[in-house]
Amino acid sequence: MKRRDRGQVLVLVALAIFVLLGFAALGIDVGYMYSVRHELQRCADAGALAGASAIRDYGKDCNDLTQNPNGITTKAEAELRAIDYATRDDVAKYRLNTVAGDIVTAICPDNVTNNPMRVRVDVQRTVPLFFARAIGWDTAPITAFAVAEAFPVSQKVKCVVPWGIPAPWTDTDGDGDYDPGEQVHYPPTAGECDGMSVTEWSYTSHDNGARSVRDQYLCQGSLQTLKIADPHSQMTPGNFLALDLAALNPICPPGVNVNHGANFMQFMIENSCDCDLGINLGDTLPVVTTEPGNMVGPTLQAVAPDSYFGPPLGYPGHADTDSLMNQDPGAYWGSDNMPHSLNPDWQGANFDKSPRIVRIPIYHPDVTYNGGVNTLAAAGKTSYQPLDFVGFWVQDIIYTKVGSNELGTVVGRYITVGGFGTGEAGEGPAGSPVLNIRLVE
């Protein structure tokens, strides 16, 4: 090596070290930016899901201008919830704060798809950089967004109670039966529930007096019969609105006898989520079968409060502490047309966690007719495809005794509830009273 070449390697190594340190420094800044981006995305996701939960909780999309029980529209509720939850987690050690210059926006309907069931949340924070300042890059704006939707649960629906009811209709001739040609009020249409009073209820008389016209529709708070006991007061002879869910071959915990009709009926009313069972719209195999028996005993045990057992009503047997009404005693339907529980775990937005909230299939009342022939009465049992899955709050069970026949009819209030399962994206909640939420972007 010539003398004049000495020291060149040292210079090249020094330059290489400088470049490598520069890349390492930029790598630290870029890594920091990705970390902040991840935290922002978490905030956006939480906000979007919280916003969509308002649609799920109140069964109204963001185009509905009526007020919910909080006194604001669903749009306002969704956007307030979204911003609240988007600002609850730390981003680079501090929560998002619009006063400090952060950007947090929520909009429903989603301003890209204009879907009134979707909530979009955008967040941004400008963060200081470290080594990049050497090249004049002092700060960087980091952004994230998320879109969540409320969607109708229609596939692999979980936690279904073994009752199935027909969609309400106008009983033109007043005979208590559905007759072909009578108007079926399903799916709901905009405005049909406006201006109609809600049927009141008395736990003293276990009666409501005159039914409101509203009860002929699936309106929020409409009173519906969920399980019939009196064979002289039902849509069609032989159908007590009970389902044989054992025909779906559920996988249940050890000790649960699926093949024991009465015991399994009671178990599924009280513990609808404990068996691995999912029902789809349009299911034909396995079929959903109506029970020909009235199943009064297991229904009373599974629903009724302690007061129904022993004097003065005198129902033989013992009270079941796991019954739906015993699990949430003192709950009531409020003047805001929503259920209220005395248990703090089931208050506010958690109302649908109460054991008295049930999810059941609904079917078209003409399913039992074939050319004008009542096939249900002729066959004793029948099957149908669910038209939808609906939510109810169990209001009461009406116990009566006619001669030696003991009767127990369950009544409930229609309500939009959260559900477990999957489904396709929906454009609105009408006809979709069991909703779930998910991220879509």
Summary of the structure (lengths in Angstrom):
residues: 441
radius of gyration: 29.2
end to end distance: 63.1
largest distance: 122.5
contacts: 1409
relative contact order: 0.15
helix: 29%
strand: 26%
